[in-house]
Structure formats: C-alpha cells, structure tokens
Amino acid sequence: MRPSDPWGRLKVLKNRHNGSYTWQVIAGSATLGLVVAAGAVLAAGPWDNGQRKAERALAVTVDRTGGAHHGRPTPDGPRPAPSAPAVLPALGTTTHDAPRDAAALRDTLAPLIGAPELGDKVAASVIDTATGKQLYGNGATTAMTPASTIKIATTTAALSVLGPDHRIATTAALSPDARTLTLVGGGDPTLSKAALRSMAADAAKALREDGKDSVRLAYDTSRYTGPVLHPISPNENIAPVTALMVNEGRVNDTDRGPAKRTDDPAGDAARAFAAQLGKAGVKVTGTPGEARPADQARTVATHHSAPLAALVERTLTNSDNDIAEALARQTAIAKGESASFAGARRAVTNELKKLKIPVTGAHLADGSGLDRDDRVTPALLTALLARAADPDRPGLRPVLTGLPIAGFSGTLGDRYPDGSEGTGLIRAKTGTLNGVNSLAGTVVDPRGRLLAFAFLASGSLSATEAEPALDALATALARPAR
C-alpha cells in the first residue's frame, strides 16, 4: 500500500489568468467550503441522493462564460478579473435532470478503459444512484482484487450494524479488594496517551477513596480472538490486530500512512498506562501482565472513541488499515460472530446481504484490503455507494462524506494536477497494491445526476502510470457528452 496523504490536507491552486481555470478554482473552492461544513451537512441537509443540493446545483452550472467589465482600468492598474458563473444558483432551477445517455457514456469511456497503463484486466461499473440503473458496465460482475476500495464494504457494514453514533469503550476495572486494576481493551486503535492520562486520573481517585496508593496492573485483550498478525505482517501499513493499542501501535507521533509498528501494542499500552498511574500518585507493583478482570470488578475509568461516523470518515480519507480492521471486528461482535478475520468476513458479508448488495463472487478476507485474497465486483462497490446515497439511509452517509476529494484531501490530495477537470468534483476511495489499482466513488455529472463508479484494474506495471488512467475515467463522468 502506498503512503496516504494527510487527512484533510488542502492543495493550493496556482493563480492563472484564464477564465476556464478560474472557474475550476472557484468550483474547487466552493466544494472545499462544503467539505469544511461536512459535519453540519448531516444535520442540516437537504440531501439529494447523497449529495447536497447545493453541490448538485454547482455541478450543473455549465455556463462558464465571464469577463464582465468591472470599470475602466487605469494604465498602471491590474486588469479586471473575469466574472465567474453563479456558483450556487437558485435551488430547484436545474433543467438538465434527464438521466445520462448510456450509449454516449459507453462511447466516452471505451477508449479510456482500454488504456495499456491499466494492465491486462479492467472491470468497471457506473450507475445512476437515484434509479440504480447501470449506465456502463465492463465486467461489472467480475470478482477482482479490490485493494483498499474494500474499505467501502467494511465501513458500510459497520455503520449499518452499529449506527453512526456508536463509540468504542476502553475501561479500567478494579478488583473487589482494590488490589488489581485491569486495563480492558475494547478495540479502539485510536486510543491516545492523553486518554490514558485521563483514565489514570480517574482510577487514582477511585483507589484513594479505597485508601490505596499502590496496585497491581493487568491488561485484557480478550475482546478479539484469532490470529493477531495480518497475513502480510509484519508491515508498516498495519499493526498487530489487538483489542488494546495506543495510536495504532505506531512508534512515532504520526497518525496516518506507513510507520514502524510495535510488536506488542497491548503490552506497550499497559506500560504507558502504568506510567500515567505513577504520575497520578499510584505506585504500580510488579510488571503488567495479561489477564481478565476479577469477578465482580467495578469499572473506575472509561474512555470512549470518537463516534463511528468520524472513524469511518478517517478510515476512508486516509485509507487507514488499522481502523478498518477494528471496524470489521466491531461489526462481528455486534453480529454475534467471533472478533477475528474469519468472523469479521462472515459478519460483513451477511450484513451486505441484508442490505441487498450483490455479493456473488465476493470474498472479504480482511477489512482493510491488504489481503490479496480479497475479491469484490465493481457492481458490489457501486451498489454500496448507492445505498450510502439513499435518502432513507442517512446513517450510511459518512461513507460518502469520508471519500477523498480529488486534488484536495486524503489519498486523492495529489492525484489530480492543477487545472484538472475533476479537481474538487470527484470523491473516491483509492486502492493500490503491487499490480493492482482501483478507484470507486461518486461524481455529479453535467445533468445533475449523482453517479457511482468503480474501476478495478490488475496487471499494471506501475501505479504512477495506472493512477492517472483511473483518474481520467472518473473525470470523463464529470465532463459533458461530446
């Protein structure tokens, strides 16, 4: 997997004296404003097939003429800036609302889908999310290695089962005799040192109330079962998958992208907690060991993760493998399956069936897409995106709002060059393994229709060549028919 760009990193566009380019800058800026307001969007609406109506109006503003005179320039003064079209025209005035012409779309995509940079096998699906109609298909039901686009399946299932407000709890349980404190992992890979400090303060207060100033420390990882190591491990893209870890097991202060990982995330978390207890005035005797809490132990400290909606967005924007695997296991627990790779596969697959997603040929070997045994079809991915865009399923909306934005955020932050027609208009999850490249997301076409697309390619020799070819396919969907 390739390093992901910082979550939410913004790409600064260069100023040029070009009317068309100015339009792209303005459109991109408008989209950026909508991104910044993403948190408010969920509550404020209105939603139209998963896209704010304001964004829809922006996309169908096809009159790109400008150049109005803003007064007589002085000899030494700057030339007047060209006028831009209305970025947000009155809502409901769109006249280009007819579905995209499938034949014209086939003609547009045909020369692009065969680009040699994509390798020897390419499968694709493009659907209108409002109708569910497939507008373009090229092996749409062919199961292929999806790489990180499988995270769309992982996050959709988690939201469907747990809801966007769900939080993962990490607790500290004190034995009835107040002699042993157990740090209980709940499966939150984003647990921080600051959270441990707060928990230590609460635990120290409870111990003082019991007249104790020392304690034995244990830690519990039993919430997860099965193999701890991912099949590709050890690897800088993922830590050992355990129910207790701090900052995804990273040994540096990064919070995204590849990084050296500890071999013992749970033990490191317990030792960090012991250090915080010491700072809070509690002496920890002996070395922390792995054990479950004593019977009738009482919870004396709790930390809750960010809401699931935020974890989903972070997973998709940054292509975060550790959170993806955690979400798959949280789904398994909620569905009554074992919190393992196998249990997560069953839980996520069954939830997709419940959502009426076509899972024929699918094999969800993991939640992150790092496993080459993963298989999904383009039709599965576009169906998931359509479910997330369904106005009757607002709880799935973070799947769309978490998608990287072309030229602006996450793993698409540097994928679209200055002046690209797709900059700011395409939202898509990327996927990259050696010889495997994928892109799946949404775009509002010139008719104002929200399209979902998935392009899966294998056999490419170079990701740096395959990625622009995938980006060209997505950009073609945003371009008026010719």
N, C-alpha and C positions, 0 to 999 in steps of 0.2 A: 504494500500500500504506500502511496506517496504522501509526503507530509501535507497536512491540511493548512490552509491559511488561517490567520486569527479569526475567531468568531466575530463577525460584525466589522471586520476591517474594511475601511472605505477606500475606494480607488479615486484619486484626484484626477479629474479630467483636465487636459490642457486647453487653454483658450485659443480658439482659432476664428478667423473672420470668414465664416462660412455659414450660410443660412441653414443648410441641412444639418450641419454639425451642431449649430446652436440648438436646433430642435432636439437633437439627441441628448445634448447636455441638459436641456430643460426637462425633457421627458425622464431622463435618468434621475434628475434632482427631485422631480415630483414623486417618482417611485421610491426614492430614498426617504422622502418625508413620510410616505405611507409605511415604510418599514419601521422607521423610528416610532411610529404610532401603533405598531403591531399589537402591543398589549392592550391598547384601548379598542382596537378593532373588534376583538372578540366580544366585548361588552356592547359596543356602540353600533356595530353593523352599519348599514344594512348589507347582508351578504347576498350575492347573486352567483350561484353555482361555485361557491368557494372563493370568489374574487370580489373585493369591494366594488360597488357600482362606480365609485369614482375612478378606480383603476380601469374599469371597463370603458368608461367614457374617454379616458385618456388614450387608450389603445385605438379607439375608433376615430379619433380626431385626425383624419387623413389629410386635411388641407394644410400643407406645410409651407404655404406662401407667406411672405412677410415683407419687410423692407419699408414700412411706413416711414414717412419723413417726420422727424421729431423736432423740426426747427432748422433754420438756416445755419450751417456750421460756419464757424469763424475760420480764417486761414490757418491759424495755429491750433485750433481745437480738434478734438477727436471726431472721427466720422460717426454719424448716428448709428446706433446698434439696430440691426434688423428686428422687425417685430416678430414675435412668436405667435403661433396659433393659440387659441384658448386652451389651457392645459386641462381645466375642469369645466367643460361646458355644462349647461343645464342638464341635470339627470333626466333620463326618460325621453330625450330628443333624438336618440340614435335611430337611423333609418336603415342601417346595414345589419339587420338582425337575422337575415336568412342563413341557414346552415351552410357551412363551407362546401364547395363543389368538390366531390370526391375525385372525379376524373381529373380536374385541374390540379388537385393536390398530388395525384399519382404522377402526373407529368412533371411537376416541380421536384418531387423527391427522387424520381427514378435515376437521374444522372448522379445524384449525391449518394444514394445508398450503395452504389457500386464503387465508391472511391477505394482504390487499392490500399490506401493508408489504414483502412478499417480492418484489413486482414482477409481471411478466406471465408468467413461466415458472418453474416449480419442478419439479425431478426429485428422486426420493428412493429409497433402498433401505435396508431394515432386515433383517438376517439373524441367525439363531442361529449363533454361531461354532462350536458343538460339532457341529452337524449340517450346516451350510452351507445350511440351508433359508431361503428368503426368506419373512419374515413380513409384509413390507409392501413394496409397490413402486408408484411413481408415476413412470412414465417412467424406470424403473431402467436401461434400456439406451439412454437418450438421451444423446448426447455433448454436453457443455456446457463452458463456460469454467470451470475449477475454481479459479482464483486459487491461493493458497498451499497448498490441500489437495493439489496435485500433488506436494508435498514428501513425501507418504506413499509415492508411487511411486518417487521419487528415492532415498529412504533405504532402502526395502526392497530395491531392486535392488543398491545399494551393499553392504549387509550380506550379501546372498545371494552376490554375486560375491567380495567381499574378506574377509568374516568380521569379527566384532566387535572382534578384537584388532589389526587392521591399523593401521599408523601411517604417516603421510606424512613422508618424509625430505627435509630441506633440507641440502645439503652444501657444503663448500668444497674445491675441488680445486687442488692446487699443481702447476705445470708441472715437468717433469723438471729444468729448470735453476734452479728455485726463484725465478724472476723474476716470474712471473704467478700470481696467485691468482684463482680464478673462483668466485663465489657462484652455486650451481646451484639454481634453484627447482624444488621437487618438486610444488608445487600446494597448499601449506598456507596458507590465508588467515589462520590464527590465529597465524602466526609473530610473535613478540614482540620488543621491544627487548632484553629480558632474555636471550632465546635467542640473539640476535645477539652480545650481550656474551660469553656463554659460548663461542660458536663462535670469536669473535675471540681469546679467550684460548688456545684450543687451536691455532688457526692460528699465533698468535705464537710459541707454544712450538716448533712444527714448524719455523718459519723460523729461530729462534735455533739450533736443532740443526743447521741447514744453514749457519749462520754469516751469516744475512741479517738486516738490520734495516730493509729497505725492500722494497717490492713494488709492481708494477702490479696494479690491481684490475679485473676484468671481471665481468659477470653474465650468466647464461644463463637464458632463458625458453622454450627450445625444446621443453620438455615439452608445452606446449599449442600448438595450431595454430588456424587460422581466425580469424574476427573477434574482436577483443578487447572491443569495446563490445557490450553487450546492446542489443537493438532499442530499449529505452526510454531508453538512456543519452544524455547524462549525467543522472544521477539520484541523489538522496541515499539511495536504498534499495539501491544496488549499485555497487560499484567496477568499473573495467575488469577483465575476467576474464583474469588473467595467472597464470602459474605461480609468480611471485615477488611477494610483497607482505607488508607488516607491518600487523598489526591491521586487516585488511580494507580497507586503503587509507584509513582514517579519519584526518582531520587533527586530531581531538581525542582525548581519552582514553576515549571511550565504547566499549562492546563489544557494543551491541545497538541496534536501532532506527535510524531515519534519521539521517544525519550527512553533512556535507560530505565529499566524497572527493577524493583527489588525482587529477590527470590522468595521473600517471606512477608508479604503485605500484612497479614494478620498479626504476626509477631511484632512487626515494626509499629503497627497501630497501638498494640498493647503497651509497648515500651514508651511510645510517645505519650500515652495516657498516664502511665506511671510517673513520667517526668512532670506532667501538669499537676498531678496529685501532690507531688512533692512541693511544687511552687505554691499550692493551696494549703500547705501546712500538714499534709498527711504523709506519714512515712510508709512506704511500700516495702514490706519484708519479703525477702526471697526474690526469685525470678518469676515473672509472669508465665503461667503455663496454660495449656488449652484444656478447658473443662466447661461443662454446662453449669448453669446456676443451681444452687441448692434448692431443694424442695421448699416451697413457701417463701422463697426470696422475694423481697419487695423492690420495686423499681424506684431508684432515688435520683436518676438523671435520665433525660431523654433529649435527643436531637432529631429533628425532622429535616429531611432533604427539601430541596426546592420542589414545588408542585410538579407532577408528572408532565404537565404541558411544557414547562420550562426545560425539563430533562429531555423531552422529545425534540424540542427545537435545537437544543445544544447537540444532541446526537446527530441530527441531520445536517445542521450547518457545518459542524466541524468534522463530520464523519467519525464520531467518537466510538471506537470499538468497545471500550470498557463499559460505557453506559449502555450501549446496545445489548451486550451480553447480560448486563444486570436487568434490563427491561424484559428480556426474554425469560429470565428466571422468575421475575416478579409475576409475569403472566402465568408461568407454570404453577407457581404456588397458589395463585388465585383460582386456577382451574383444577386444583387437586392433583396435579402431576408432581413428580419429583423435580426439584430445582437443579437440574443437570442439563447437559447438552441434549440428551435424548428426551427428557421430559419437556424441555422448552420447545423442541421440534414438534412434539405431539400437541402441546398446548397452542402454539401459534398456528399450526396447520388447522386444528379444529376450530379455532376462532375465525380464521379466514373462511372456512366452510360455512360457519354461522352467518357471516357477512355476505354469503353467496358470491364469493370470489372463485373464479375458475382455477382450481389447484391441480388439475390433471397434469402429471409430469413433474410437479414441483417436489423438491427435496430440500428442506430447510435444515441443513446440517448444523448451522450455528445462527446466532442472531446478528453477527457483525458483517458477514460476507467475506471473511478472511479464508474460510474453508473452500477449497476448490471443488469439493463435492456438492456444494450448493447448486441447485437448479431451480430456475423460475422461468416463466414465459413472459414475453412483452405484454401479452393480454392480461396476465395476472397483475402486473405493475400498473397498467393504465386503469384497470378496474379498481384497484386500491385507491388511486388518486381521485377517481370519480366518486368513490364512497366518501372520501375526505371532503369533497366539494359539495356533497349533498346537503342542501339547506336543512334537512330533517335530522342531520347528524352533526350538530355543532361541536360535540365533544371530540370529534376527529380533526377539527380544523388545524391544530398545531402541526399536523403532518404537512399542510401546505405552507403555513407561515414559517416553518422551520427550514424549508428548502433554500439552499444558497441562491443568491441573486446574481445574475450574470454581470460580471465586472465590478461587483460591489462587496460581496460577503462570502465568507467561508471558502469552500473548495472551488468556487467559481470566481473568487475575487480577482484572480489574474488570468482567467481563461479567455476573456473577451477583450480584444485590444481597443484602444481609443478609437471612437468612430464606428464601432461595430453596430449593425442594426439591431442586434439582440441585447445590447447592453441595457440593463435595468428592466428589461421586459420578460426575460426568461428566468424561471425559477426551477431549479432541477437538482436532483441528487446525482452525484458523480460516483463512478466506480472504476477502480484501477487495480489490476493485478498484472503480473507479467503475462503479456499476450492477451489480456482481457481488458476491454474498455467498454463502459456503459454510461448512459445518461437517461434519466427518467424524471419528468416533471410536468409543469404546466406553462401555458402561454396563452394570452388573449390574442386571437387572430384579428385581422383587419375588419372583420364583420362584427366584432364584439363578442365572439363566442369563446368560451374557455375550453381549450383543448388540453387533453392529457396525452403525453407521448412517452414512449420507451424505446430506446435504441440499444441493442445488445450486440457487441462485436467480439470476435475472438480470432486469434491468429495474427494479430498485428505485430509488427517488428519493433515499433517504437510508440510509446504513449504520447510523446511530444508531437508525433505526426497524426496519431489517431484522434486525439482530443479535438484539434481544430476541425477535423472532418465531422465529428459528432456535433460540435457546436454549429457547424454550417447547416446540418439537418434541422436542428432546433430553430435556428434563425429563419430558415425558409418558411416555417409555420407562421411567423410573425409578419412576413412580407406579403403585400398584396399580390394576388394572382396576376400573371403576365401573359 
